[in-house]
Amino acid sequence: MAALTRPLLSITLLALLPLLSACEQPPPPPEPIRPVRVATAQPQPFESRSTYTGEVRARYETNLAFRIGGKIVARYVEIGSEVKKGTLLARLDPEDTRLAIENARAQVNAAQADMNQTQADLARYRRLFDTKVISQAEFDRREAVAQSAAAKLESARSQLRVSQNQMAYTELSADADGVVTSLTAESGQVVAAGQTVLRLARPEEKEVVFNVAENRLDELRNAGSIRVSLWAQQDVSVAASVREIAPGADPVTRTYAVKLSVPNPPPGMRLGMTASVEILRRDGGNVVALPLSALYQKQADPAVWVFDPASETVKLRPVKVAAYVEKYVLIADGLKPGEQVVTAGVHKLIPDQKVRLLPGAANGAGSRAS
């Protein structure tokens, strides 16, 4: 009987060994505290900035043309030529105009001779009328002939002056100081009256022209300030103001042309230069600038992880985004001044998770809010 009991005891002990081993295993180690980097919420005025590329042009540009048609026999300027008022720019063939002047002068001479004859006849008929040789009707008829001859002489003289003006119109001169910006006719070309030959820009007042999409027009109208800088001098910017917004969109680009007045242009600002236009608009509210890495997506809504110094845990906070600017997200609502927001590793956190701050991690995220 004793021999039978010993094998049974051995079997029982062997069955209990796994249970004893399980009871002796140590508890799992606590989850490590995750280090995080945070930024302090610092509200600041919200400024939206937009940049456009424009071109420097003269405010006053004139298309110059001959007042009569003809063949261009000479052109004395090129694109970029600086001219003074009265400078001869181009000339038409004057031969036809010269012949017209000779014909008009001959007409004047003929009309003068005719008038002299009628005046002499009228003087004789007046003496005959005084002696009652001719009737009143006959004298009136002769007087009307003399008046008609005088009118024909005046008409011939007017035509002569017109022909002389036509001769002056064969020369195209600058009506103001300026710079030739384009040429649309060459020597030997036959042009019609009023056909543009060249364009003259007056450089004393410059402006910047650029195009804006229709959904950004309100941004221009509500702009707090507009600054213009040249690509050749990007470190120098000057104030500008909207002078004109085109009433209709370009049929090809569907954008609106905007012209800016530049009262005090920077030195070296020349026609045709490329300019950068920066438009600043203040919306009146405050925003908090945070790195893009601080933004967390909760379903379809933006959120951030806010660090609680008392419990050393993080909580997920829904926020409202005002805008995205370069490497920053601008938070319009959802944060209080001084709160600390996690800026790195946000996708590995869970609500109420205990964290620790990295050294120097409580600094601001940046001051850019525009």
Secondary structure, 3 states (H helix, E strand, C coil): CHHHHHHHHHHHHHHHHHHHHHHCCCCCCCCCCEEECEEECCCEEEEEEEEEEEEEEEEEEEEEECCCCEEEEEECCCCCCEECCCCEEEEECCHHHHHHHHHHHHHHHHHHHHHHHHHHHHHHHHHHHHCCCCCHHHHHHHHHHHHHHHHHHHHHHHHHHHHHHHHHCCEEECCCCEEEEEECCCCCCEECCCCEEEEEEEEEEEEEEEEEEHHHHHHHHCCCEEEEEECCEEEEEEEEEEEEECCCCCCCCCEEEEEEECCCCCCCCCCCCEEEEEEEEEEEEEEEEEEHHHCEEECCEEEEEEEECCCCEEEEEECEEEEEECCEEEEEECCCCCCEEECCCHHHCCCCCEEEECCCCCCECCCCCC
